[in-house]
Amino acid sequence: INLLESWGNSNAFIRANVSGTMTLNRMTTIPSILFLEAKLGGLKLNEGLETINSDAFLRTEISGDVIVPSSVTTLGMRVFNESKIEGGVTIKDGASELTFDGGTGTPSANTFIKSVIGGTVNVPSRVKTITGQTFLESQLGGLTLANGIETIGHDAFTKAKIGGSFSLPYTLKTIEHAAFIESDINITNALPEGLETIADVAFYATDFTDNLVIPSTVTSLGWAAFNAGSVDVQIVVIPQHPAVNFNVS
């Protein structure tokens, strides 16, 4: 089925069951709840697409991979909330920055909240901030975070389960409040040199399977940042940094 631009203002596919691939042509915006609770045999998003609005694929089941074109600059709130995607999700890199849009007055995006994705989610360098709660309670077959990402927002990966291992980008500056709290993850080369802020309970109840080294660039280490987690090799290195601020409140 080809979904043309003129269809973009309707909620034509709510709870639809499409056995074949849904192909979008000439669309610049996917409206909210267009595919709410639909089942799609596949999905192809067209280059030229710029915005995917909130809840567009809420509780949608999609076979195969999903590729978000390089032309997309905004992913709205809860775009793939509670969705089930058989393959992976690749956000293609490009010249324009991409924003996980939390809407006016909120720092939370919930883009993939409680989603189940069988393959790897690839986040490109044109994403500078993984907004709060983007992957909260999600289950991912794998995760790749490209260098270029600077901030991981509050609760971005809270209680997430991620298969395999992944590295934090060396461009990362800030890990916000509860970013990885109670997550089931395996981070290699855990904390990059250049990291400046690890906020309160950032890794609370999160286990590390590699040496936990606090980079010398860290100037703010939050309250209970690593409480109740474990470090398998039991090596924790805290730098002698005159400017570091340990939050004990």
Salt bridges, closest charged atoms under 4 A:
GLU37 OE1 - ARG15 NE 2.88
GLU37 OE2 - ARG59 NE 2.93
ASP55 OD1 - ARG78 NE 2.84
ASP155 OD2 - HIS154 ND1 2.84
